Amino acid sequence: MKTENFAVTRRPRLAEIADHPKMEFADYERRLASLQGVLQLIQQAYLGTSERALIVFEGWDTAGKGGCIRRLGWALDPRSFKVHPIAAPDEHERAQHYLQRFWGRLPEKGQIVAFDRSWYGRVLVERVEGFASPEEWKRAYREINEFERMLVDSGTRLVKLFLHITPDEQMRRFRERLINPVKRWKLSYEDFRNRARWEGYEKAIEDMMGETSTRHAAWHLIPANNKPFSRVAAFRILADRLGKDVSLEPRPLDTGLLEQAKQMLNLTSADLERASRPRGRAARLKEGPVRN
């Protein structure tokens, strides 16, 4: 499972994606836990530095965006991890440029921010549903590329993930949501309306990736019929992209703090030596359990 295998380098043909790999649940749990540990170390490495990251989740209805984000939330400290679920713009936001409402939600230094849907609504739902004119959504490709280039040039690590499922799998998940009382709240009228326009959305998605998967902000297209596989793939991409050139070794403890701890906690010299010694946990997490 290599990150580059998911990167979009040309306009995809979604209907031609026939390979939806599966993963056994035990293997999934082991790999996911290991990758969650790596992401914890990455988050800790960002704290107090200029590093910041922005994760964009897009995908078909029921593709599993929420499940991926939820498992990120289980791993990361909420004090520097933020999630923004993006719904339709309100009346005030519709009077503004469509990118304006995202500026105040961008990550600050030391933060990791996830968007559950994003500014790509302009070239997806707004295009297909007719909320944006052809001139507006066609112009948006250039605007989005310039916006993302500016983010990357200013030091933001940007990762864009698209979860792709087949029409049959989406119908199966619709039925599951309808039958399962715990999941029924997820089902809405818009889900069925969007389903009726599958071909329009498929073309819009393919155009979006062809126009906005750039060298500095590539799309990662993940086959998501099998949830365990898609979650591990997403976390693998995030660990690789967010952790690139970042030291995951724990920072050394301040000598003054160690001395104070020695006095208050009655620590021995051996205890202090162990506390000061790098433990190599990052290497074990990254290279051990997740190896294919």
Secondary structure, 3 states (H helix, E strand, C coil): CCHHHHECCCCCCHHHCCCCCCCCHHHHHHHHHHHHHHHHHHHHHHCCCCCEEEEEEEECCCCCHHHHHHHHHHHCCCCCEEEEECCCCCHHHHCCCCCHHHHCCCCCCCCEEEEECCHHHHHCHHHHCCCCCHHHHHHHHHHHHHHHHHHHHCCEEEEEEEEECCHHHHHHHHHHHHHCCCCHHHCCHHHHHHHCCHHHHHHHHHHHHHHHCCCCCCEEEEECCCHHHHHHHHHHHHHHHHCCCCCCCCCCCCHHHHHHHHHHHCCCHHHHHHHHCCCCHHHHHHHCCCCC
